[in-house]
Amino acid sequence: MPKVVLVTGAGGNIGGGLVTRLAADPAYDRVIGVDTATPPKRVLNALGRAEFVRADIRNPLIAKVISAAEVDTVVHAATTAHPAGPSRRTVIKEMNVIGTMQLLAACQRSPTVRKLVVKSSAAVYGSSSRSPAVFTEDDAPRGLAAGGYAKDAVEVEGYVRGFARRRPDVQVSTARLANLIGPDVDTVMSRYFALPVVPTVFGYDARMQLLHLEDALALMERLVKHDLPGTVNVAGDGVLTLWQAIHRAGRIPLPLPGFSVPTAANVVGASRRVDFSPDQVKFLNFGRVLDTTRLKSEFGFTPRWTTRQAFDDYLAGSGIRSLVPVGRIAGLERVLARAVGSRSS
């Protein structure tokens, strides 16, 4: 059983939620949350007996934090894809890639670290017309965009595998999480489905899997508590197509050429930006479905929420109400399709 746990990204959904859960368990002597900025007061109040350290994992000083506290378990939950936006891209890449390199270097030098748990993403598989119907953990990336979070996630996992080879005495667990959803989740996808009119890529209806935040936290906590090395896909059972999700939210899909979807999303979104990176646009084209056999058989974990249930809980908890009666959506879609067709001709 770990005694001193350090969690990066303590201001995020996964990092902050995990710190709160671990701090409530008296089996841990110390739980330390690390982030570049102090979380909001409501988040700090929820941390309980956990300690918060304001530190930048891109700085080699993170090694002193690990050494001084004699940390035996490190949870790396600081990688992020949000906020996306071109103005933030450099900062996010530095945090994802350079931050991971510095953190792993600190873990490699520490004689006390015995376990590393990494929050990764199913985005490592990419999305393309050549993608398999279902991705297993052994599948190679396909159709990755030249830049963006998916490329970061692939680099991060490469560094993690290198660390595992150099420190075979450290148990390494990597969780490839599907797109997170839930009432308190603020991501590009949650903002996307809240748009009154939802731009889609013309001619495509992607298959999606979603993961409820509570299931993601429960799985990460399990990886901390138990000896479960290896890489695992994590997603709710079942599949929703993009148009099914849009209809379920009572929104109207607006088919457009792929290149215009990011711009259209921000025009429709007005006050709430929905910044799509190239890999996220590819996801809207082709979707992604994960094989979770290993999650259930080897890691002993079955998500409580199916993809459909997770999406419905997001709608209910976020206060999203249908803008038009479901019976009228099809008619409005036809009107929009005719309008788009007349303008293109």
N, C-alpha and C positions, 0 to 999 in steps of 0.2 A: 504494500500500500504506500503510495507516495506520501511524503510528509511536507515538502515545501514545493509549491507549484507556482510558476510564473506564467502569466497569460499576456501575450501582446495583443494590441488592438482592443484594449479594455473599454474604449469609448464606442465600439461598434456593437451591432446586434449580437453577433456570436461571442465576441470577447467579453463584453459587459455582462451578457446573460450567463455565460459560463462562470465568470468570477463570482457572481451572486450565488449560483448553485453550489459551487465548491465551498464558499465561505460558510454556507449554512450547514456543512457537514463537519462535525467536531473531530473527525478522524484525521483531518489535515492540521498540521501545526501552524502553517502560514500559507496564505494565498495572496499573491502579489499581482496587481494589474498594472500594465505599462501602456502608455500611449503618449503621443506627441503633445496633446493638449488635454487640459483638465476636463473631464466629462461634465455635463450639466449637473446642477445640484440634485435634481431628482434621481439621476443615475448614481451619484456619489452616496446618496442616502440609502439606496438599495443595496450597496455593496456590503453592508453589515460590518463584520470584523475584518474584511479584506483590506489590504493596504494598497494605496494607489501611489505609483511613482511616475512622475512626469519625466519621460526620457524618450529619446529618438533612437530607434533601433538601427538607424543608418550610421550612428555614431559608435565608434569602438568602445565608448564608455559603458555600453550595455553589458560588457563583460564584467565590469566592476559590480554592477547590480547583481548579476548571477553569482559571482564569487562571494560577495559580502553576505548574501542571504543563504549561501550553501544550497542553492536550488537543485532538486533532484529530478524535477519534471518540468519541461518547457512546452507550452502550447502556443503555436504560432498561428494567430488568428488575425493578423494585421493586414494581410493582403486584401485588396479591394478593387472594385471596378466602378465605384460610385463616389463622388460625382464624376461622370465621364468627361465630356467636353474637351475640346482641343486645348483650351487654356490651362487645364489641369493635367493634361496627359503626361508631361514631363515629371511633375511632382509625384503622380501616382506610380509611374514606372520606377522612379527612384525608390519609393517606399516598398513596392512589391519586390523588386529584384535586388537593388543595393541593400535594402533593409534586411532581406533574407540572407544575403551573403554575410553581412556583419553579424547577424544573430547566430548563424551556423558556425562562424569562426569562433564566437564566444563560447558556444556549446562544446566545440571541439577541444578548446583549451581547458574547459572545466573538468576537474576530476570528480565532481559530485553528480553531474548530470547523467541520468540513467534512462530517461525516456523522453522522446520528442513526438509530439502530436501536431500534425500540420493540417490546417484547413485549406484544401485545394478546391478545385471547381471542375465540374463536368465540361466546362468550356475547353479543357485540354484536348478533347476529341475533335473539336471543330464541328462545322456543319457544311455539307456539300451534297451534290447529287450523287456522289460516290460513297456516301456514308452507309454503313450497314443499317438494317432495320432496327437492330438493338446493339448498343456498344457494351462489350465486356471490358474488364480491367486490362486485358491483354491487347486490346486493339490500339493501333497507332493513330496519331492525329491525322485528320483528313480535312482539307479545305480550310486551313487556318488563314486568317487575314494576315497581311504583312505586319501590321501593328495592332495594338489593343491588348485588352486584358487576357485573352486566350493565349497570346504569345507569351505574356508575362507568366501565366500559370505553368506553361510548358517549361520555361526557364527555371522557375522556382522548383518544380519537381526534379529537374535535372540536378540542381545543386543539392537537394535533399538526398537523392540517390548517391551522389558523391560523398556526402557526409556519412551516410550509412556504411559505405565501403571503408572509410577512414576510421570510423568508430564502431566496429561491429559489436562492441559491448553495450551500445545504446540501442534500446528498442525504438523503432521508428514506425509510426502509424500515419497514413495519409488518407484523408477522407475527401473524395471527389463529390462535392455537393451539387445537386441539381439546383435550378433557379429557386431562390428562397421566396416565400410568400407568407403573408400573415398580416393581422391587423396593425401591428406596429412596425412593419418592414417598409422602409423607404428606399426603393431601388429604381433603376431605369424601368424594369418591367412592371412594378406596382404602379408607377406613375403613368405608364403607357396604357394600362387597362382602365385607368380612371379618366382618360380623355373622353369628352362627349362624342366626338367622331374619331374613330381609331384608324389611322392610315395602315394599310397592309400592302404587301407586294403583290401586284397583279398576277393572277394565275397560280398562286401558291396558297396552301392551307397547311401550315407546319404542324407536326405532331409534337406535343410538349409534355414533359413531366415536371411537376413542381414538388417542392419540399417545404413543409410547414416549419417555421422557425423553432417551435417547441420540439419537433422531432430532431432537428439539427442539433439543438442543445443537448438533448438526451443522448444522442449518439456520441457527441464529443465528450460528454461526461463519462460515458462508458469506456471510451478509449483511454481516458486518464486513469480510471480506477482499475481496469483489467489489462492483462497482458495480451494484446491483440495486434501484433505487428503485421505490416503489409499495407497494400493499397486497396481501397474498397469504394464502390459506387454507392451513393446514398440518394434515394429518391422515393417519393410516395408511389404506391401501387396505382396502376391505371394510367390512362393517357387522355388528354384533352387536345383537340385540334384548336388552332388559333381562332378560327371563326366560331367554334363552339364556346370558347371562353368569352369572346366579345359579345356574343348573343346572351350568354349567361349573365353578363354584367349589365345588360340592357343598353349596350352601346351600338353604334352603327359602323360597320366596317367600310372603309373607303379605299378601294383598290387603286394603287398608283405604281408607276415605275419604281424599282428599288432605290435608285439614286435620290429620289425626291422624298422618300419616307421620313428621314431625319428632319428635314426642313419643315415638312407638313406637320409633323408631330409637335414641333415647337410653336408653329403658328396657331395650331388648335389649342395647345396647352396654355398659351398666354403667360400666366403668372408662374407656372411650374414647368421648368425646362425638362425635356425628355431627350437627353443627349445620347444618340446611338453611335457606337463605334462600328467599324466595318464588320467585325465578327458578330455583333448583335443583329445587324441587318441580315447577315447570312443565316442566323438562327431563325429569323422571321420567314426566310425563304424555305428552309429545309428542316428546321426543328432538330430534336435530338431525344432519343429514348435510351435509357440505361437498363442493363441487366443487373438486377439486385440479388441474384442467387447467392453470391458470396456473402453479402450483408446479412442474410438470414441464416445461412447454413454454417458459416465459419465464424462470423462475428456475433451471432445470436441476437440480432436486433431486427425487429419488424416495425416500420413506422406506424404510428397510431393513426395518422391522417393519410387517406388516399389523395391522389392529385386533385380529384374533384372536390373532396371535402376540404382540403387546404385552400383551394381557390374560393369556395363558398364562405369559409370562415374569414378570409381576407375581405370579401365583399361586405359581409355583415359587420365585421369589426371596424372597417374603415368608413362605414356610413355611406357606401356607394349605393345609390338608388337608381333603378331603371328610369331612363329619361323618356322612353316611349314604351307603350304596350308591346309585348313580345309579338303579337299578331301583326303589328304594323311595321315591324323592322324590315321584313322582306320587301314590302312595297316601297319603303324609303330607300332601300338598297337599289332597287330597279331605277328609281328616279335619279339617284346619284350616278349610277352606271351610264344612264343615257346622257346626263350632263357632261360627264367626263368624256364620253365618246364623241359628242358633238364638238367639244372644244378641241379635241385632238385631230378631228377631221378638218 
